[in-house]
Amino acid sequence: MHFWMLGIVYEPHQSYARMALAKWLKLVSLMDDICDNYSTTEEYDMFISSLERLGKCSVISMWYL
């Protein structure tokens, strides 16, 4: 995963961004695998809708910072 991020963020001084992107991609991949293997369609839909609501709240609260 780290080498994939090296193709996106390749400058040596951007190593922190590479590590953060690699960790984020690992988390997303893990969440996707868990949802695929252990959840029903209804549970997956509820999870996605909660993530969408969280994203909307985060964007709205960001404007007040």
mmCIF file as gemmi writes it, N, C-alpha and C atoms, coordinates in Angstrom:
data_model
loop_
_atom_site.group_PDB
_atom_site.id
_atom_site.type_symbol
_atom_site.label_atom_id
_atom_site.label_alt_id
_atom_site.label_comp_id
_atom_site.label_asym_id
_atom_site.label_entity_id
_atom_site.label_seq_id
_atom_site.pdbx_PDB_ins_code
_atom_site.Cartn_x
_atom_site.Cartn_y
_atom_site.Cartn_z
_atom_site.occupancy
_atom_site.B_iso_or_equiv
_atom_site.pdbx_formal_charge
_atom_site.auth_seq_id
_atom_site.auth_asym_id
_atom_site.pdbx_PDB_model_num
ATOM 1 N N . MET Axp A 1 ? 0.816 -1.187 0 1 0 ? 1 A 1
ATOM 2 C CA . MET Axp A 1 ? 0 0 0 1 0 ? 1 A 1
ATOM 3 C C . MET Axp A 1 ? 0.866 1.26 0 1 0 ? 1 A 1
ATOM 4 N N . HIS Axp A 2 ? 1.971 1.18 0.725 1 0 ? 2 A 1
ATOM 5 C CA . HIS Axp A 2 ? 2.835 2.356 0.784 1 0 ? 2 A 1
ATOM 6 C C . HIS Axp A 2 ? 3.373 2.698 -0.604 1 0 ? 2 A 1
ATOM 7 N N . PHE Axp A 3 ? 3.67 1.682 -1.407 1 0 ? 3 A 1
ATOM 8 C CA . PHE Axp A 3 ? 4.206 1.941 -2.741 1 0 ? 3 A 1
ATOM 9 C C . PHE Axp A 3 ? 3.148 2.523 -3.669 1 0 ? 3 A 1
ATOM 10 N N . TRP Axp A 4 ? 1.88 2.21 -3.456 1 0 ? 4 A 1
ATOM 11 C CA . TRP Axp A 4 ? 0.811 2.846 -4.238 1 0 ? 4 A 1
ATOM 12 C C . TRP Axp A 4 ? 0.79 4.341 -3.939 1 0 ? 4 A 1
ATOM 13 N N . MET Axp A 5 ? 0.945 4.685 -2.674 1 0 ? 5 A 1
ATOM 14 C CA . MET Axp A 5 ? 0.931 6.096 -2.293 1 0 ? 5 A 1
ATOM 15 C C . MET Axp A 5 ? 2.18 6.813 -2.812 1 0 ? 5 A 1
ATOM 16 N N . LEU Axp A 6 ? 3.254 6.066 -3.01 1 0 ? 6 A 1
ATOM 17 C CA . LEU Axp A 6 ? 4.466 6.654 -3.564 1 0 ? 6 A 1
ATOM 18 C C . LEU Axp A 6 ? 4.224 7.149 -4.986 1 0 ? 6 A 1
ATOM 19 N N . GLY Axp A 7 ? 3.32 6.508 -5.709 1 0 ? 7 A 1
ATOM 20 C CA . GLY Axp A 7 ? 2.962 6.969 -7.042 1 0 ? 7 A 1
ATOM 21 C C . GLY Axp A 7 ? 2.126 8.228 -7.02 1 0 ? 7 A 1
ATOM 22 N N . ILE Axp A 8 ? 1.426 8.481 -5.927 1 0 ? 8 A 1
ATOM 23 C CA . ILE Axp A 8 ? 0.572 9.662 -5.818 1 0 ? 8 A 1
ATOM 24 C C . ILE Axp A 8 ? 1.343 10.833 -5.218 1 0 ? 8 A 1
ATOM 25 N N . VAL Axp A 9 ? 2.012 10.574 -4.103 1 0 ? 9 A 1
ATOM 26 C CA . VAL Axp A 9 ? 2.769 11.616 -3.394 1 0 ? 9 A 1
ATOM 27 C C . VAL Axp A 9 ? 4.226 11.159 -3.386 1 0 ? 9 A 1
ATOM 28 N N . TYR Axp A 10 ? 5.018 11.647 -4.315 1 0 ? 10 A 1
ATOM 29 C CA . TYR Axp A 10 ? 6.342 11.084 -4.543 1 0 ? 10 A 1
ATOM 30 C C . TYR Axp A 10 ? 7.501 11.921 -4.005 1 0 ? 10 A 1
ATOM 31 N N . GLU Axp A 11 ? 7.255 13.135 -3.584 1 0 ? 11 A 1
ATOM 32 C CA . GLU Axp A 11 ? 8.338 13.971 -3.079 1 0 ? 11 A 1
ATOM 33 C C . GLU Axp A 11 ? 8.817 13.458 -1.715 1 0 ? 11 A 1
ATOM 34 N N . PRO Axp A 12 ? 10.126 13.473 -1.471 1 0 ? 12 A 1
ATOM 35 C CA . PRO Axp A 12 ? 10.644 12.958 -0.192 1 0 ? 12 A 1
ATOM 36 C C . PRO Axp A 12 ? 10.117 13.701 1.036 1 0 ? 12 A 1
ATOM 37 N N . HIS Axp A 13 ? 9.872 14.983 0.924 1 0 ? 13 A 1
ATOM 38 C CA . HIS Axp A 13 ? 9.406 15.742 2.089 1 0 ? 13 A 1
ATOM 39 C C . HIS Axp A 13 ? 7.92 15.51 2.385 1 0 ? 13 A 1
ATOM 40 N N . GLN Axp A 14 ? 7.248 14.75 1.552 1 0 ? 14 A 1
ATOM 41 C CA . GLN Axp A 14 ? 5.832 14.457 1.767 1 0 ? 14 A 1
ATOM 42 C C . GLN Axp A 14 ? 5.617 13.046 2.317 1 0 ? 14 A 1
ATOM 43 N N . SER Axp A 15 ? 6.565 12.567 3.096 1 0 ? 15 A 1
ATOM 44 C CA . SER Axp A 15 ? 6.47 11.207 3.623 1 0 ? 15 A 1
ATOM 45 C C . SER Axp A 15 ? 5.303 11.057 4.593 1 0 ? 15 A 1
ATOM 46 N N . TYR Axp A 16 ? 5 12.112 5.362 1 0 ? 16 A 1
ATOM 47 C CA . TYR Axp A 16 ? 3.872 12.036 6.291 1 0 ? 16 A 1
ATOM 48 C C . TYR Axp A 16 ? 2.558 11.858 5.534 1 0 ? 16 A 1
ATOM 49 N N . ALA Axp A 17 ? 2.397 12.54 4.416 1 0 ? 17 A 1
ATOM 50 C CA . ALA Axp A 17 ? 1.19 12.399 3.6 1 0 ? 17 A 1
ATOM 51 C C . ALA Axp A 17 ? 1.082 10.988 3.044 1 0 ? 17 A 1
ATOM 52 N N . ARG Axp A 18 ? 2.212 10.408 2.633 1 0 ? 18 A 1
ATOM 53 C CA . ARG Axp A 18 ? 2.2 9.02 2.138 1 0 ? 18 A 1
ATOM 54 C C . ARG Axp A 18 ? 1.753 8.058 3.219 1 0 ? 18 A 1
ATOM 55 N N . MET Axp A 19 ? 2.283 8.235 4.429 1 0 ? 19 A 1
ATOM 56 C CA . MET Axp A 19 ? 1.903 7.342 5.528 1 0 ? 19 A 1
ATOM 57 C C . MET Axp A 19 ? 0.432 7.508 5.876 1 0 ? 19 A 1
ATOM 58 N N . ALA Axp A 20 ? -0.054 8.74 5.906 1 0 ? 20 A 1
ATOM 59 C CA . ALA Axp A 20 ? -1.467 8.981 6.229 1 0 ? 20 A 1
ATOM 60 C C . ALA Axp A 20 ? -2.377 8.389 5.165 1 0 ? 20 A 1
ATOM 61 N N . LEU Axp A 21 ? -2.041 8.551 3.9 1 0 ? 21 A 1
ATOM 62 C CA . LEU Axp A 21 ? -2.857 7.98 2.829 1 0 ? 21 A 1
ATOM 63 C C . LEU Axp A 21 ? -2.843 6.455 2.862 1 0 ? 21 A 1
ATOM 64 N N . ALA Axp A 22 ? -1.692 5.868 3.154 1 0 ? 22 A 1
ATOM 65 C CA . ALA Axp A 22 ? -1.602 4.41 3.233 1 0 ? 22 A 1
ATOM 66 C C . ALA Axp A 22 ? -2.456 3.877 4.381 1 0 ? 22 A 1
ATOM 67 N N . LYS Axp A 23 ? -2.424 4.564 5.526 1 0 ? 23 A 1
ATOM 68 C CA . LYS Axp A 23 ? -3.249 4.143 6.669 1 0 ? 23 A 1
ATOM 69 C C . LYS Axp A 23 ? -4.732 4.297 6.354 1 0 ? 23 A 1
ATOM 70 N N . TRP Axp A 24 ? -5.09 5.384 5.682 1 0 ? 24 A 1
ATOM 71 C CA . TRP Axp A 24 ? -6.485 5.609 5.316 1 0 ? 24 A 1
ATOM 72 C C . TRP Axp A 24 ? -6.965 4.533 4.346 1 0 ? 24 A 1
ATOM 73 N N . LEU Axp A 25 ? -6.135 4.182 3.38 1 0 ? 25 A 1
ATOM 74 C CA . LEU Axp A 25 ? -6.512 3.146 2.417 1 0 ? 25 A 1
ATOM 75 C C . LEU Axp A 25 ? -6.646 1.787 3.095 1 0 ? 25 A 1
ATOM 76 N N . LYS Axp A 26 ? -5.781 1.493 4.051 1 0 ? 26 A 1
ATOM 77 C CA . LYS Axp A 26 ? -5.898 0.238 4.794 1 0 ? 26 A 1
ATOM 78 C C . LYS Axp A 26 ? -7.204 0.191 5.579 1 0 ? 26 A 1
ATOM 79 N N . LEU Axp A 27 ? -7.565 1.299 6.209 1 0 ? 27 A 1
ATOM 80 C CA . LEU Axp A 27 ? -8.804 1.359 6.98 1 0 ? 27 A 1
ATOM 81 C C . LEU Axp A 27 ? -10.022 1.167 6.08 1 0 ? 27 A 1
ATOM 82 N N . VAL Axp A 28 ? -10.031 1.834 4.948 1 0 ? 28 A 1
ATOM 83 C CA . VAL Axp A 28 ? -11.152 1.699 4.011 1 0 ? 28 A 1
ATOM 84 C C . VAL Axp A 28 ? -11.236 0.273 3.486 1 0 ? 28 A 1
ATOM 85 N N . SER Axp A 29 ? -10.103 -0.328 3.174 1 0 ? 29 A 1
ATOM 86 C CA . SER Axp A 29 ? -10.089 -1.708 2.691 1 0 ? 29 A 1
ATOM 87 C C . SER Axp A 29 ? -10.586 -2.67 3.762 1 0 ? 29 A 1
ATOM 88 N N . LEU Axp A 30 ? -10.181 -2.459 5.007 1 0 ? 30 A 1
ATOM 89 C CA . LEU Axp A 30 ? -10.638 -3.305 6.108 1 0 ? 30 A 1
ATOM 90 C C . LEU Axp A 30 ? -12.145 -3.176 6.323 1 0 ? 30 A 1
ATOM 91 N N . MET Axp A 31 ? -12.645 -1.933 6.301 1 0 ? 31 A 1
ATOM 92 C CA . MET Axp A 31 ? -14.088 -1.724 6.471 1 0 ? 31 A 1
ATOM 93 C C . MET Axp A 31 ? -14.865 -2.378 5.335 1 0 ? 31 A 1
ATOM 94 N N . ASP Axp A 32 ? -14.354 -2.293 4.118 1 0 ? 32 A 1
ATOM 95 C CA . ASP Axp A 32 ? -15.026 -2.904 2.977 1 0 ? 32 A 1
ATOM 96 C C . ASP Axp A 32 ? -15.057 -4.425 3.119 1 0 ? 32 A 1
ATOM 97 N N . ASP Axp A 33 ? -13.945 -5.022 3.525 1 0 ? 33 A 1
ATOM 98 C CA . ASP Axp A 33 ? -13.903 -6.471 3.699 1 0 ? 33 A 1
ATOM 99 C C . ASP Axp A 33 ? -14.847 -6.936 4.807 1 0 ? 33 A 1
ATOM 100 N N . ILE Axp A 34 ? -14.904 -6.206 5.911 1 0 ? 34 A 1
ATOM 101 C CA . ILE Axp A 34 ? -15.8 -6.572 7.005 1 0 ? 34 A 1
ATOM 102 C C . ILE Axp A 34 ? -17.255 -6.479 6.557 1 0 ? 34 A 1
ATOM 103 N N . CYS Axp A 35 ? -17.586 -5.403 5.861 1 0 ? 35 A 1
ATOM 104 C CA . CYS Axp A 35 ? -18.972 -5.254 5.385 1 0 ? 35 A 1
ATOM 105 C C . CYS Axp A 35 ? -19.334 -6.326 4.379 1 0 ? 35 A 1
ATOM 106 N N . ASP Axp A 36 ? -18.406 -6.682 3.509 1 0 ? 36 A 1
ATOM 107 C CA . ASP Axp A 36 ? -18.68 -7.712 2.513 1 0 ? 36 A 1
ATOM 108 C C . ASP Axp A 36 ? -18.884 -9.083 3.138 1 0 ? 36 A 1
ATOM 109 N N . ASN Axp A 37 ? -18.101 -9.391 4.168 1 0 ? 37 A 1
ATOM 110 C CA . ASN Axp A 37 ? -18.127 -10.741 4.721 1 0 ? 37 A 1
ATOM 111 C C . ASN Axp A 37 ? -19.104 -10.945 5.868 1 0 ? 37 A 1
ATOM 112 N N . TYR Axp A 38 ? -19.361 -9.924 6.659 1 0 ? 38 A 1
ATOM 113 C CA . TYR Axp A 38 ? -20.089 -10.142 7.901 1 0 ? 38 A 1
ATOM 114 C C . TYR Axp A 38 ? -21.404 -9.386 8.038 1 0 ? 38 A 1
ATOM 115 N N . SER Axp A 39 ? -21.777 -8.58 7.074 1 0 ? 39 A 1
ATOM 116 C CA . SER Axp A 39 ? -23.006 -7.811 7.247 1 0 ? 39 A 1
ATOM 117 C C . SER Axp A 39 ? -24.049 -8.207 6.211 1 0 ? 39 A 1
ATOM 118 N N . THR Axp A 40 ? -25.282 -7.967 6.594 1 0 ? 40 A 1
ATOM 119 C CA . THR Axp A 40 ? -26.376 -8.171 5.646 1 0 ? 40 A 1
ATOM 120 C C . THR Axp A 40 ? -26.55 -6.888 4.843 1 0 ? 40 A 1
ATOM 121 N N . THR Axp A 41 ? -27.371 -6.943 3.84 1 0 ? 41 A 1
ATOM 122 C CA . THR Axp A 41 ? -27.597 -5.773 3 1 0 ? 41 A 1
ATOM 123 C C . THR Axp A 41 ? -28.214 -4.632 3.799 1 0 ? 41 A 1
ATOM 124 N N . GLU Axp A 42 ? -29.144 -4.949 4.705 1 0 ? 42 A 1
ATOM 125 C CA . GLU Axp A 42 ? -29.788 -3.916 5.514 1 0 ? 42 A 1
ATOM 126 C C . GLU Axp A 42 ? -28.783 -3.242 6.441 1 0 ? 42 A 1
ATOM 127 N N . GLU Axp A 43 ? -27.908 -4.05 7.08 1 0 ? 43 A 1
ATOM 128 C CA . GLU Axp A 43 ? -26.897 -3.49 7.961 1 0 ? 43 A 1
ATOM 129 C C . GLU Axp A 43 ? -25.92 -2.612 7.182 1 0 ? 43 A 1
ATOM 130 N N . TYR Axp A 44 ? -25.566 -3.045 5.993 1 0 ? 44 A 1
ATOM 131 C CA . TYR Axp A 44 ? -24.653 -2.274 5.159 1 0 ? 44 A 1
ATOM 132 C C . TYR Axp A 44 ? -25.28 -0.943 4.761 1 0 ? 44 A 1
ATOM 133 N N . ASP Axp A 45 ? -26.555 -0.954 4.394 1 0 ? 45 A 1
ATOM 134 C CA . ASP Axp A 45 ? -27.248 0.288 4.032 1 0 ? 45 A 1
ATOM 135 C C . ASP Axp A 45 ? -27.323 1.251 5.22 1 0 ? 45 A 1
ATOM 136 N N . MET Axp A 46 ? -27.582 0.724 6.42 1 0 ? 46 A 1
ATOM 137 C CA . MET Axp A 46 ? -27.608 1.585 7.608 1 0 ? 46 A 1
ATOM 138 C C . MET Axp A 46 ? -26.231 2.179 7.886 1 0 ? 46 A 1
ATOM 139 N N . PHE Axp A 47 ? -25.194 1.389 7.711 1 0 ? 47 A 1
ATOM 140 C CA . PHE Axp A 47 ? -23.825 1.857 7.932 1 0 ? 47 A 1
ATOM 141 C C . PHE Axp A 47 ? -23.469 2.96 6.934 1 0 ? 47 A 1
ATOM 142 N N . ILE Axp A 48 ? -23.798 2.766 5.677 1 0 ? 48 A 1
ATOM 143 C CA . ILE Axp A 48 ? -23.502 3.763 4.655 1 0 ? 48 A 1
ATOM 144 C C . ILE Axp A 48 ? -24.276 5.056 4.909 1 0 ? 48 A 1
ATOM 145 N N . SER Axp A 49 ? -25.538 4.938 5.296 1 0 ? 49 A 1
ATOM 146 C CA . SER Axp A 49 ? -26.319 6.151 5.564 1 0 ? 49 A 1
ATOM 147 C C . SER Axp A 49 ? -25.761 6.902 6.776 1 0 ? 49 A 1
ATOM 148 N N . SER Axp A 50 ? -25.271 6.18 7.781 1 0 ? 50 A 1
ATOM 149 C CA . SER Axp A 50 ? -24.674 6.862 8.933 1 0 ? 50 A 1
ATOM 150 C C . SER Axp A 50 ? -23.368 7.552 8.549 1 0 ? 50 A 1
ATOM 151 N N . LEU Axp A 51 ? -22.581 6.94 7.662 1 0 ? 51 A 1
ATOM 152 C CA . LEU Axp A 51 ? -21.363 7.597 7.191 1 0 ? 51 A 1
ATOM 153 C C . LEU Axp A 51 ? -21.683 8.843 6.379 1 0 ? 51 A 1
ATOM 154 N N . GLU Axp A 52 ? -22.739 8.78 5.586 1 0 ? 52 A 1
ATOM 155 C CA . GLU Axp A 52 ? -23.129 9.951 4.807 1 0 ? 52 A 1
ATOM 156 C C . GLU Axp A 52 ? -23.579 11.086 5.717 1 0 ? 52 A 1
ATOM 157 N N . ARG Axp A 53 ? -24.335 10.756 6.766 1 0 ? 53 A 1
ATOM 158 C CA . ARG Axp A 53 ? -24.758 11.791 7.714 1 0 ? 53 A 1
ATOM 159 C C . ARG Axp A 53 ? -23.565 12.375 8.447 1 0 ? 53 A 1
ATOM 160 N N . LEU Axp A 54 ? -22.613 11.534 8.811 1 0 ? 54 A 1
ATOM 161 C CA . LEU Axp A 54 ? -21.413 12.007 9.484 1 0 ? 54 A 1
ATOM 162 C C . LEU Axp A 54 ? -20.642 12.957 8.572 1 0 ? 54 A 1
ATOM 163 N N . GLY Axp A 55 ? -20.545 12.613 7.294 1 0 ? 55 A 1
ATOM 164 C CA . GLY Axp A 55 ? -19.842 13.472 6.353 1 0 ? 55 A 1
ATOM 165 C C . GLY Axp A 55 ? -20.511 14.816 6.199 1 0 ? 55 A 1
ATOM 166 N N . LYS Axp A 56 ? -21.831 14.843 6.159 1 0 ? 56 A 1
ATOM 167 C CA . LYS Axp A 56 ? -22.546 16.105 6.039 1 0 ? 56 A 1
ATOM 168 C C . LYS Axp A 56 ? -22.35 16.959 7.279 1 0 ? 56 A 1
ATOM 169 N N . CYS Axp A 57 ? -22.393 16.36 8.453 1 0 ? 57 A 1
ATOM 170 C CA . CYS Axp A 57 ? -22.192 17.112 9.693 1 0 ? 57 A 1
ATOM 171 C C . CYS Axp A 57 ? -20.772 17.654 9.769 1 0 ? 57 A 1
ATOM 172 N N . SER Axp A 58 ? -19.803 16.888 9.309 1 0 ? 58 A 1
ATOM 173 C CA . SER Axp A 58 ? -18.416 17.329 9.359 1 0 ? 58 A 1
ATOM 174 C C . SER Axp A 58 ? -18.19 18.504 8.429 1 0 ? 58 A 1
ATOM 175 N N . VAL Axp A 59 ? -18.79 18.469 7.256 1 0 ? 59 A 1
ATOM 176 C CA . VAL Axp A 59 ? -18.615 19.562 6.308 1 0 ? 59 A 1
ATOM 177 C C . VAL Axp A 59 ? -19.283 20.83 6.839 1 0 ? 59 A 1
ATOM 178 N N . ILE Axp A 60 ? -20.445 20.689 7.428 1 0 ? 60 A 1
ATOM 179 C CA . ILE Axp A 60 ? -21.145 21.858 7.967 1 0 ? 60 A 1
ATOM 180 C C . ILE Axp A 60 ? -20.366 22.446 9.136 1 0 ? 60 A 1
ATOM 181 N N . SER Axp A 61 ? -19.86 21.62 10.03 1 0 ? 61 A 1
ATOM 182 C CA . SER Axp A 61 ? -19.139 22.144 11.184 1 0 ? 61 A 1
ATOM 183 C C . SER Axp A 61 ? -17.789 22.744 10.776 1 0 ? 61 A 1
ATOM 184 N N . MET Axp A 62 ? -17.237 22.321 9.657 1 0 ? 62 A 1
ATOM 185 C CA . MET Axp A 62 ? -15.965 22.855 9.2 1 0 ? 62 A 1
ATOM 186 C C . MET Axp A 62 ? -16.089 24.33 8.827 1 0 ? 62 A 1
ATOM 187 N N . TRP Axp A 63 ? -17.259 24.763 8.349 1 0 ? 63 A 1
ATOM 188 C CA . TRP Axp A 63 ? -17.435 26.141 7.948 1 0 ? 63 A 1
ATOM 189 C C . TRP Axp A 63 ? -17.384 27.096 9.139 1 0 ? 63 A 1
ATOM 190 N N . TYR Axp A 64 ? -17.648 26.6 10.331 1 0 ? 64 A 1
ATOM 191 C CA . TYR Axp A 64 ? -17.667 27.458 11.513 1 0 ? 64 A 1
ATOM 192 C C . TYR Axp A 64 ? -16.312 27.567 12.187 1 0 ? 64 A 1
ATOM 193 N N . LEU Axp A 65 ? -15.303 26.874 11.696 1 0 ? 65 A 1
ATOM 194 C CA . LEU Axp A 65 ? -13.96 26.932 12.313 1 0 ? 65 A 1
ATOM 195 C C . LEU Axp A 65 ? -13.21 28.166 11.898 1 0 ? 65 A 1
